[in-house]
């Protein structure tokens, strides 16, 4: 994981591992129990929450990859700061 520039994944427990490593992430929810924490983390600029995985289309993914290409350094810093 240390070699990754960013990750795309689900809003589960691996989110905290990504924070420890400072890996910026675009995340989707796969279950209802992931909604609350996803919205809080997103509102604090720690993740990019894209919504329910079943509702994401190709354009959303393309737009997200373009955004992350420009913003991953800021997200990496924010991700590491949560553990200080």
C-alpha positions in Angstrom: 0.0 0.0 0.0 2.9 2.4 0.6 3.5 2.5 -3.2 -0.1 3.8 -3.9 -0.7 7.4 -4.9 -4.4 7.1 -4.0 -7.0 4.4 -3.4 -10.5 3.8 -4.5 -12.5 1.6 -2.2 -15.3 1.1 0.3 -15.9 3.0 3.6 -15.0 0.1 5.8 -12.3 -0.5 8.4 -9.5 -0.2 5.9 -10.2 3.5 5.8 -8.2 3.9 9.0 -5.3 2.0 7.5 -5.3 4.4 4.6 -5.2 7.3 7.1 -2.2 5.9 8.9 -0.3 5.7 5.6 -1.5 9.1 4.3 -3.1 7.6 1.2 -5.9 9.8 -0.2 -9.0 8.0 -1.0 -12.2 8.1 -3.0 -14.7 5.9 -1.2 -18.2 4.5 -1.8 -20.5 2.9 0.7 -21.4 -0.7 0.3 -23.7 -1.0 3.3 -26.0 1.3 5.3 -23.7 1.2 8.4 -21.0 3.0 6.4 -23.1 6.1 5.6 -22.7 8.1 8.8 -18.9 7.9 9.1 -18.5 8.5 5.4 -20.3 11.7 5.4 -18.5 13.0 8.5 -15.0 12.1 7.1 -15.9 13.7 3.8 -17.2 16.9 5.5 -13.8 17.2 7.2 -11.9 16.8 3.9 -10.4 13.5 4.9 -12.0 11.4 2.1 -13.9 12.0 -1.1 -17.2 10.2 -0.6 -18.9 9.4 -3.9 -22.1 7.9 -2.6 -23.7 4.5 -2.7 -21.7 2.1 -4.9 -24.8 0.9 -6.7 -25.6 4.4 -7.9 -22.1 5.5 -9.2 -21.8 5.8 -13.0 -18.8 6.0 -15.3 -18.8 9.8 -15.5 -18.6 10.0 -11.7 -15.5 7.8 -11.7 -13.8 9.7 -14.5 -14.5 13.0 -12.8 -13.1 11.7 -9.5 -9.9 10.4 -11.1 -9.4 13.8 -12.7 -9.9 15.6 -9.4 -7.6 13.3 -7.5 -4.8 13.8 -10.0 -4.9 17.5 -9.0 -5.5 17.1 -5.3 -4.0 14.0 -3.8 -1.1 15.8 -2.0 -3.6 17.8 0.1 -5.6 14.7 0.9 -2.4 12.8 1.8 -1.5 15.6 4.3 -5.1 15.6 5.8 -5.1 11.8 6.1 -1.9 11.8 8.2 -2.9 14.7 10.4 -5.9 12.7 11.9 -3.4 10.6 13.9 -1.3 13.4 15.4 
